[in-house]
């Protein structure tokens, strides 16, 4: 249940009231100014799209994390425009959807060259338990 409550210096904020039943007792929790959020993780990998390479990923489970967004950002000098061929970082955001352990494997490949080995790889294993996400293992080969 959402409601509006008065909080400090006359400000009004959205609040969430939740009732939790434990045995015969009912606990009411009021969280002012907060909304329930899902745990998320951000993975940033070095990239240079002008080479034809791109990061692809696979997950061994689809019910633990879901893809949220992807963004490329060039490594530019502050105040200077982005230059063609400049390397940068490819960033992926994943949100917790369920509970369990999941491994995300990344490969830096040229999609049209099916016979070539990846130029780089990265692997991350996460566990989501009770709304909390932890990084259990990390392996990267950017050579």
N, C-alpha and C positions, 0 to 999 in steps of 0.2 A: 504494500500500500504506500503510495507517495502522498506527501502533504507538504504544505509550506509552513515553515516555522520562523519565528523571529530569532535572530542570533546577533548579539553584540552590536551596539551603536545603531540599532534600528534596522539593520540589514535583514532582508528576507532571503532564505535559501531553500532549495529543494531538500527534502529529507526522505529517508526510507525508514519505515517502521516494519520490523519483522517480529513475529511472535514465534517462539520456540517452545514446544511442549516437551517436557522431560518428566516422565512419571505423571504425578498429579499437579506439578508446578508449571506455570506458564511464565516464561521470561520474555520481556519485551525489550527489543534493542532499537534505539533510535540513532541513526547515523546522519548527522547534519552535513550537507554539502558534498555528499559522496554518492557515487553510483557504483553498482557492482561492476567490476571489470574482470576480464579474463587475463590470465598470465600470458605474457608474450615474450618472444626472443627475437633479437635482431642479429643477423649474420652478415658481415661485410667481407667481401673477397676482392682481391686486386683484379682489375680487368682493363682491357683496351679493345673496345669494339671495332676499331679501325683495322685490326688484324684479321677479322673474320671469326675470331674465337668468341664463344659465349658460354656462360655457366648454365648447366642444366642440373636438375636434381631429381632424385627418387627418394621415397620414404617407404620403409618396410611396413608401416601401418598408416592407414588413412583416418583412423578414428581418434587419434591422440592429439595431433596438431593439424591445423589447416593453414594454408597459404593465405596471407593477408595482403601484402603488397611487395613490389619490387621497384628499385630505383637505382639509376646510375648517376654517379656524381664524379666529374672530372677533378683531378688534382690541379687546381688552378691557384695561381698566386692571388692573394687577396686584392680585389679591385681590378684584376686583369680579366679580359674576356677569355672564354674557353677556346682553345686552339684545336684544330683538326688533328687527330692522331695522338692526342694527349691521353696518358693512362689515368686511371681513377679507381673508384671502388664501386662494385655492384653490391647493393644491399637488399637483403630479403628479410621480411618480417613474417613470423608464424605465430598464430595464437593457439592456446590450449583449447581443445574442444572436448576432450574426454580424459580418462586417466589411463596410465600405463607407461611403457617405455617405447621410444621410437628412435630410429636412426635415420638421419638425413645424409645422403651421399651426394656430393657435388662433383661434377666433371667439367673441366674447361676444354671444350671441343669446338671443332669446325663442323657444324651439323651435316654438311654435305659430304664430308670425308669419313665414311663409315668404317674404313679399314685402319684409320690412324688411332694411335693410343692418345688418351687425354694429355694435354700439355701440363695440366695440374689437377690435383684432386683434393678434396676436403671431406671430412666425415665428422658428424656431431651426433652424440647420443644424449637424449633428454629423457628425464622421468617426470611425469606430471602426477602428483598425488595430493589429493585434498585441496585442489586449486593452486598449489605451488609447483613451480617448474624448476628443476635443477639440471645443470649440465653434468653428465656422468663421464663422458669421454669425448676427446677432441683429437683429431688427427688431420694434419695438413701437409701436403707436398706441393710446394709452389716452385720447385726447381726447374 
